[in-house]
């Protein structure tokens, strides 16, 4: 199979898989609505789920040999099958009379999503960004992850008992349940090897980053940024779980999860690859700024309410005053945080900006042309860091 045919076949397969996933998600919504039960994926999570097959189709159509694209396609398809079978099971089992295939659909729903949730992250860490392990020995880690997903899936599929946790209709017995210690042992082996696999995959990603240079390091920075963003979002969502903002925390986690395939696709396709430093810089600045202003706002509301309580029972003045204070602090706080971030994480840029400011200050008061030329060469050498600096001056006409 030549390269052109391979690319066409991969593109058709990828976009076909993406279309099937979309159909399955829509089927989950429609069938769950007809059965009057909550769908597996609501509008937000279903939309974010579709990012996986779309990014996978884009990668496979341009780089058919990269396993990451097929990994995203497989994960999206498995999650779509889980949603579609859930919707059909809900509709089939609540119909009068029940439709054929409802029990089998509920059974598929109970385990088919497991590889996409628990195995894909480890494989992504092991194969990113080129779709290959770090070295020949790391193929054993890939094999370990594959063993874990097979054991997990078999254990969940053959576990005896009811499917109450994952079934839209309660009290359904597992049609493939096997009352054997081998099933329990396989499930235990699956979870144990999955834990070992994620540890090995993380070590592989760290080693790959330490050995990387040039474009590969930038690719890994994109991916690491999304992973850290997802970790922070998960921590924030956990903190919000016991408050009235629990729904906002869940949306935050979904959006952060969506950033993982997006940044992976950007890194693999090398679209705006060199903008990663700008993205990280803006994330640090505006994340810190948002947290600072939120603390200032809440603190000022509480202080003003306490101060104004002898005069008024309403909190409108406290809220208005706090809003005005935050609006006034936005610009100065942003500049201050930007300077701190540049000084701490982007020292070369910070030093270059200071050098240019100092040069501009001396230039306003310098009249000696030779001194200006020397200062200009020094400033260019310390900021741009070229291998050679020369200055040509046009003579008088």
N, C-alpha and C positions, 0 to 999 in steps of 0.2 A: 504494500500500500504506500503510494508516494505521499509527499508532504501535503500537497493541495487536497487530495482526497481525504487524508487523515484529518486535516483542519475542518473540512466540510462535514465529515461524519461526526466529529466531536462537537461542532457547533449545533448540528441538528439534534444530536442526542441530548446535549445540555439544555437547549431551549425546550425540547419536548418534555424532559424531566421537570423543568421549571413550570411548564404549562400544566402538567399533571398535578403538581403540588398545589397550584392555584385552584384547580378544579376540586381537589380534595378538601381544601380549607373552606371554599365556598359551600361545598356539600355539607361540611360539618355545621356551618351556620344555618343553612336552610333546613336540614333534617332535624337539628336540635330545636329549631323554632317550631317546626311542625309537631314535634313530640312534647313541646312545652317544657324543656329542660335546658339548663345553661349549657352553652357550647363549650367544647374543650378550649378553644381559643376565642377570646373576645376580639373586638375590632382592632384594638391596639396591639395585642400580642400576635394576632394573625397577620397583621400588616408587617410587623417586625420579623415574623417567621419567614415571610416571603423574601426578605433580604438574602437569606442563605442561598436559595436556589438561583436567584438573579446574579449574585456575585459569582457563584459556582459556574453558571452558564457563561458569563463574561470571561472568566479565567480559562475554562476548557476550550472556548472558541478561539482564543488567542494562544494559549499554551497547553495543547492537548496532553503533553507529557508530564505536566505538573499535577501531582496527586492531590494537591490542596483543592483544586476546583472540583474534582470528583468527590472529595470528602464533603464539601459543602452541599453538593447536589444530593448525595446520599443522606446527609443529615436532614435536609429539608424534606426529602421524599419520605423518610421514615416518620418524621413528625406529622407530615401531611396525612400519611396512612393512618397514624394514630387518631388524628382528628376525624378523618372520614369514616373510619370504622366505628368510632364512638357515636357519631351522628346517626349512622345507619342502625347501630345496635339500639339506640334510644328510640328511633322511629319504629323499627321492626318489632321490638319487644313490647311496646306500648300500643301497638295496633290491635284491632279486634277483628279477626283472629291474628295472632302473631305471625309475622312474615318469616320466611326461611332465611337462615343465615344469621339471625340475630345473636345467637349464643356464640357462634364462631367469631363474629365481629367484636363482641364484648371481650372474648378471650384474646384476640389480637391486640385490642386496645390496652390490655393489662401489661404487655411486655414489649411491644414492637418499638416503643420510643426509647428504651433503655440504651441501645448503642449510641443513638444521637446525643443523649444527655451525658453519659458517663465515659464513652470511649473516644468520641470525636475530639474533646479538648486535649487529651493526652497525645493522640495522633497528630493533632495540629502543632503541638509543641515539638514533637519529634521530627516533623517533616518540613516545617516552615523554614525558609521561604521557597526553596527550590523543589519541594516535593520528594526529597531524598533524606535518609537518615544522616547523621553527622559523620558516621564512618561505618565500616562493615560490622563492627562489634555492636553498634547500636541497633542493628536489625533484630537482635535478640529482644531488645526492649519493645520494638514494634510487634514482634511475635507474642510477647507477654501481654500487651494490650489486646491483641486479637483474641488470645485465650481467655482473657478476663471478660470481654464482651460476649463470647460464645457461652461461657459458663453462667454469666449473669442472665442472659436471655433464656437459656435452657432451664435454669433454676426457677425463674419467674413463670415460664410457660408451663412447666410441669409441676409446680407447687400445688399440692392438694388443698381443697377447701373452697371457699366462696370467692367471688370476684368483686366483693362489695366496694372495696376502696376505689377501683378503677372502672366500675361498671355503672352505666346510667340507671340500671334497674337492680335493686338489691336482692340478695338471696340466690344468685345464680351460681351453681356449682361449676368449678373448672372442668370442662369436658375432657381435658387432656391430663388431669391431675394424676400423679403417680405417688402412692404412699410408699416411698423408699428412702432409705438413708442416703443413697447415692445422689438424689435430688438435692437434699440439704447440704451434702458435702460439695456438690458442684456450685451451688449458690454461694456458700462460704468461700470457696476457692476463687470464685469470680470477684467478690468484693475485696478479698485480700490482694489478689493480683492487680486489681484496679488501683488500689492505694499505692502499691509498689510502682505501678506504671506511671502514675501522675508524678511521683517523686523523681523517677528516672527521667521523665520527659522534661520536668523543670530543670534538672541538672543539665540535660542536653541543651536546652535553650540558653542557659547561662554560659556554658562552654562555647556554644556557637557564637554568642555575642562577643565574648572575649577574644575569639580567634578571627572575628570578621573584620573586614576593611572596606572602605569605599561605599559603594551602593548597597552591599549586603548589610553593613552596619546601619545604614539609614532605613532599610527595610525592617530590620529588627527593632529599631527605635519606634517606628510606626506601630508595630505589633505590641511592643512593651507599653506604649502609651495607652492603648485601648485596654490592655490587661489591668494596668494600674487604675484606670478610670472605672472599670467594672468592679474592682476590689473596693474602691472608695464608695461607689454607689451602693454596693452590697452592705457596707458598714453603715452608711447613712440610712438605708432602708430598714436595717435592723433596729436602729435607734428610733425611727419613726413608727415602728410596728405597733407600739403601745399607745400611740397618740391618734388624734383625729386625722392625721396626714398619712395614714398607712397606705392609702390608695396612691398618693403622690410618690411615696417611696417605691411602690411596685412599678409605677411607670418609669421612675428613674432607673431602676435596675434593667427594665426592658430596653430602654434607650441605650444604656451603657453596654448591654449585651449586643445590641445591634451594631455598635461601633466596632466590635471585634471582626466580623466578616468584612465590614466596610474598609477598615484600615488595612486588613490583610489583602483585600483586593487592590487597594491603592498601592500597597508596597509591591505586590507581585507584578502588577501591570505598570508600575513605575510612573504613575500619573501624579505630577506635582510632588515628586518624592522628596525634593530638597526643601519643601515647606514645613517639614516636621519640626524644626527648631522654632519656627514662628508659631506653630500650633501649640507646642508645649509651653512656650513663653506666654502666649495669651491665656492658656488654661491656668497656669500658675498665677498670673496677675489677676484675672477676673474671678477665679475661684477664691483667692485670698481676699479680694475686694468684696465679693458678695458675702463671705463669712464675716468680715470685719463690719460691714455696714449693717448686717442683720443683728449682730451683737449690740452695736451702737443704737440701733433703732429700738430693740426690745428693752435695753437698759434705760434709754431716755424716756420711753413710754412709762416704765415703772417709776422712775424718779419723778417725772412730771406729774403723774397721777398722785403720788404721795405728797408732792409739794402743793398741788392744787386742790387736794381733797377738802381742806378746811373752807375753801371758797366755792367749790362747785362739786356736784355729784356726777357730772358727766365727764367722760374721758375724751370728748372730741378735741378739746384744746391740747391735751397731751399727744394725741395722735397727729394733729396738725403740726404742732411744734417739732415732734420727732421727724416727721416727713420733711419739713423744711431743713432741719439740721442734717439729715442724711443727704439731701440734695446739695446742700452747701459743701459737704465733705467729700462728695464724689470725685471732683476733679483733683483736689490736693491729695486725697488718699490714693487715687490711681497713680499719680506721678510718683508719690513716695514708694508705693509698693513696687512699681515698675523699676525704680532705681535699686531697691533692695534685691529684687529678683535678678536684675542684670549684674549687680555686683557679686551675688552669691553663685549664680549658675551660668552666667554668660560674661565671665570676667574679661575676656578679650574684647568683646563689644563695648563693655563699660569703659575699659582703659582707652579704647580707640575714641570713644565719644569725648572723654576728658582731654585727650591729646588734641583733638580738633578744636575744642572750646578754648584751650590754652593758646593754640596757634592763632585762632581768630582774635583773641584778646591782644596778643603781641603785634599782630598785623596792623591793628588800628593805630598803633603808636610808633611803628617802625618806619624809618625813612631811608635806611641804608639798603640798597638793592642787593648787595652781597649777603647781608644778614638775613633778608627775606628769603633769598634762594636757599641758604643753609637751613633755615627753619622749615621751609617747605619740603626739602629733601628728608629732613629728620621726621617730620610728621607723616609723610607718605611711607617712609620705611617702617615706622612703628605701627601704623594702622593697616595698610594694605599688605606689607611685608613682601615686596617684590624681590626678585633675585638681584636686580640692578635698577638704580635710579639715576636718570640724567635730566638735566634742565637746559633747554635751549631758549635763549632770549633774542628776540628780534631787534636788530640794530636800528638806530635812528635813521629815518628816511633822508 
